[in-house]
Amino acid sequence: MVGSVISELVARHEKLRSEGLNLIPSENWLSPAVRQALATDLAGRYHSTWYGGTEHILRIIEETEKAARRVFRSRYALVTPLSGLTCDLTVLHAFTKPGDRVAIPPFTHGGFPFGISKFHRERVFLPVDGATYVPDAEKARSVLSGERPALAFLGSSFIFFPHPVRAVADHVRAENLPTKVVYDGAHVLGLIATGEFQDPLREGADVLLGSTHKSLYGPQGGLILTNSKELDERMRSFLDVDVESGIGLVDNPHVNRIAALGIALEELERDRGFGTQVIKNAKALARALEEEGVPVRFADRGYTESHQVLLDVKEGRAAELCRRMEKAGIFCDAGGRLGTGEVTHRGMREDDMAQVGALFAEVYKRGARDATRKAVQKLARNFARG
């Protein structure tokens, strides 16, 4: 569009990202087919049968749910949540009431900063092993027995190693606690889908949920999975348009997003080695960084079992490093996390991680020099995929 400020900024953004290396663990690259679905006529349409012209829209939602069930081997799937937070709010409202306790990993060790108290529930922290950022199974069992929360969340934002789902779920059932075990797989859904990291539903979680745009390379949005018909029905009541009981959390689920998610899930079905390669790349990147003199956490544990690598730097230094890397075209977050989801999806392998690690280390030590920026751009262009 001639003279459009916004269109010009969009074009600049596209150029910036196409010439950079994205190591943000919360993001991923969308395939041309996924992006095309987002830009179709669906973007302006509703899904309710109250409106005419929804014949194909309803089938898109149905087929996307089927794809999610296949990929995650679950009996039920909900694809209408607009975000991972919408998923969290769904289980909160479906399975708790004001005053109930909700157990979550602490924010200080990577837990998602869910504002539970804003919804008049009481937050209880599950003890976490500071050496791994993983909930301590024995201490968690004690907290659950003492506090008897209505919900217990596992999974976190800083997640490098599997969480003790089976130990927690077995304890809840053995003690007959009134607790639903929910696994927030926002960061690791793509790895779970391809059979890596862990398998929360088979390990005893009542619900698996999360964002669809991190290690899972779909559009921004949310996904909820369960094997329980009862739990599915209770959650669905908050996500479907129900005129009799009233609308809950979602009235318009953005069907272009759902179509894009369905396409991404179909792509992932054909890309079963993706999760394995993501983890191989994360380990390779961590080794390369350490060999180049960049401090990395968890070396004694093989660095990571997920797509995330954690730098061993203080909080202020991590934020400064984020801005420094940005000037060189290397994108990371201000928490010291690096992720290999996007670079893997673009086609990089372990040997490429050595080059990425060397470029990162160059900026870490000497700043964003012109030669380094050009080297970053050259490497990024080699893996541009549309």
FENSULVEN-V482472 format. One record per pair of residues at least 12 apart in sequence whose C-alpha atoms are under 6 Angstrom apart, sorted by the first residue. I is the first residue (numbers start at 1). J is the second residue. D is the distance in Angstrom with one decimal. If there is no record, write none. Layout:
i->I j->J d->D
i->I j->J d->D
//
This chain:
i->19 j->377 d->4.7
i->19 j->380 d->5.4
i->20 j->329 d->4.5
i->20 j->330 d->5.7
i->20 j->377 d->5.9
i->20 j->380 d->5.7
i->21 j->330 d->4.8
i->21 j->380 d->6.0
i->22 j->331 d->4.8
i->23 j->331 d->5.6
i->23 j->332 d->5.1
i->23 j->338 d->5.1
i->23 j->339 d->4.8
i->23 j->340 d->6.0
i->24 j->332 d->4.5
i->24 j->333 d->5.9
i->24 j->338 d->5.7
i->24 j->339 d->5.3
i->25 j->338 d->5.8
i->25 j->339 d->3.9
i->26 j->214 d->4.7
i->27 j->213 d->5.9
i->27 j->214 d->4.7
i->28 j->214 d->5.5
i->28 j->217 d->5.5
i->28 j->342 d->4.5
i->29 j->342 d->5.4
i->34 j->260 d->4.7
i->37 j->256 d->6.0
i->37 j->260 d->5.2
i->38 j->256 d->4.9
i->38 j->257 d->5.8
i->42 j->255 d->6.0
i->42 j->256 d->4.8
i->43 j->256 d->4.9
i->64 j->262 d->4.4
i->65 j->77 d->5.5
i->71 j->193 d->5.7
i->72 j->193 d->5.3
i->74 j->226 d->6.0
i->74 j->227 d->5.6
i->75 j->227 d->4.8
i->76 j->225 d->5.7
i->76 j->226 d->5.4
i->76 j->227 d->5.9
i->77 j->224 d->5.7
i->77 j->225 d->4.6
i->78 j->223 d->5.8
i->78 j->224 d->5.0
i->79 j->223 d->5.1
i->80 j->253 d->5.0
i->81 j->222 d->4.9
i->82 j->221 d->4.6
i->82 j->222 d->5.5
i->83 j->211 d->5.9
i->83 j->221 d->4.0
i->83 j->222 d->4.2
i->84 j->210 d->4.8
i->84 j->211 d->4.3
i->84 j->222 d->4.6
i->94 j->234 d->5.9
i->94 j->235 d->5.7
i->98 j->120 d->5.0
i->98 j->121 d->5.2
i->99 j->120 d->5.9
i->99 j->121 d->4.8
i->100 j->121 d->5.2
i->101 j->121 d->5.9
i->101 j->122 d->4.6
i->101 j->123 d->5.9
i->101 j->149 d->4.5
i->101 j->150 d->5.9
i->102 j->123 d->5.2
i->102 j->124 d->5.8
i->102 j->149 d->5.2
i->102 j->150 d->6.0
i->102 j->151 d->4.9
i->102 j->152 d->6.0
i->103 j->124 d->4.5
i->103 j->125 d->5.4
i->103 j->152 d->4.6
i->104 j->125 d->5.1
i->104 j->126 d->5.5
i->104 j->153 d->4.9
i->105 j->125 d->5.5
i->105 j->126 d->4.9
i->106 j->125 d->5.4
i->109 j->133 d->5.7
i->110 j->156 d->5.8
i->110 j->157 d->5.2
i->110 j->158 d->4.3
i->111 j->156 d->4.6
i->111 j->157 d->5.6
i->112 j->156 d->5.6
i->112 j->157 d->5.4
i->126 j->140 d->5.5
i->127 j->140 d->5.9
i->134 j->163 d->5.8
i->149 j->179 d->5.7
i->150 j->178 d->5.7
i->150 j->179 d->4.5
i->151 j->179 d->5.0
i->151 j->180 d->4.8
i->152 j->181 d->5.0
i->153 j->182 d->4.9
i->153 j->183 d->5.7
i->154 j->183 d->4.8
i->155 j->183 d->5.5
i->155 j->184 d->4.8
i->155 j->185 d->5.8
i->160 j->304 d->4.9
i->160 j->305 d->5.6
i->160 j->306 d->5.2
i->160 j->308 d->6.0
i->161 j->305 d->5.3
i->165 j->203 d->6.0
i->166 j->203 d->4.8
i->166 j->204 d->5.6
i->169 j->204 d->5.3
i->181 j->205 d->5.1
i->181 j->206 d->5.3
i->182 j->205 d->5.7
i->182 j->206 d->5.9
i->182 j->207 d->4.8
i->183 j->208 d->4.9
i->184 j->209 d->5.2
i->184 j->210 d->5.5
i->185 j->209 d->5.7
i->185 j->210 d->4.9
i->186 j->210 d->3.7
i->186 j->211 d->4.5
i->187 j->214 d->5.6
i->187 j->215 d->5.9
i->188 j->215 d->5.6
i->189 j->216 d->5.5
i->190 j->215 d->4.6
i->190 j->216 d->3.7
i->191 j->275 d->4.7
i->194 j->272 d->5.3
i->194 j->275 d->5.6
i->207 j->225 d->5.9
i->207 j->226 d->4.9
i->208 j->224 d->5.9
i->208 j->225 d->5.1
i->209 j->223 d->5.5
i->209 j->224 d->4.3
i->210 j->222 d->5.6
i->210 j->223 d->5.7
i->215 j->341 d->5.2
i->218 j->261 d->5.1
i->218 j->264 d->5.2
i->278 j->307 d->5.8
i->278 j->340 d->5.9
i->278 j->341 d->5.9
i->278 j->344 d->5.8
i->279 j->306 d->5.5
i->279 j->307 d->5.4
i->281 j->350 d->5.1
i->282 j->307 d->5.6
i->282 j->340 d->5.7
i->284 j->350 d->5.7
i->285 j->353 d->5.0
i->285 j->357 d->5.8
i->288 j->354 d->5.3
i->288 j->357 d->5.2
i->289 j->357 d->5.0
i->295 j->311 d->5.9
i->295 j->312 d->5.1
i->296 j->310 d->6.0
i->296 j->311 d->4.3
i->296 j->312 d->4.8
i->297 j->310 d->5.6
i->297 j->311 d->5.7
i->297 j->312 d->5.1
i->307 j->339 d->5.3
i->307 j->340 d->5.4
i->308 j->338 d->5.6
i->308 j->339 d->4.6
i->309 j->337 d->5.7
i->309 j->338 d->5.0
i->310 j->336 d->5.8
i->310 j->337 d->4.7
i->311 j->336 d->5.2
i->318 j->334 d->5.4
i->318 j->335 d->5.7
i->318 j->336 d->4.9
i->319 j->334 d->4.1
i->322 j->334 d->5.4
i->327 j->368 d->5.9
i->328 j->368 d->4.8
i->328 j->373 d->4.7
i->346 j->383 d->5.8
//
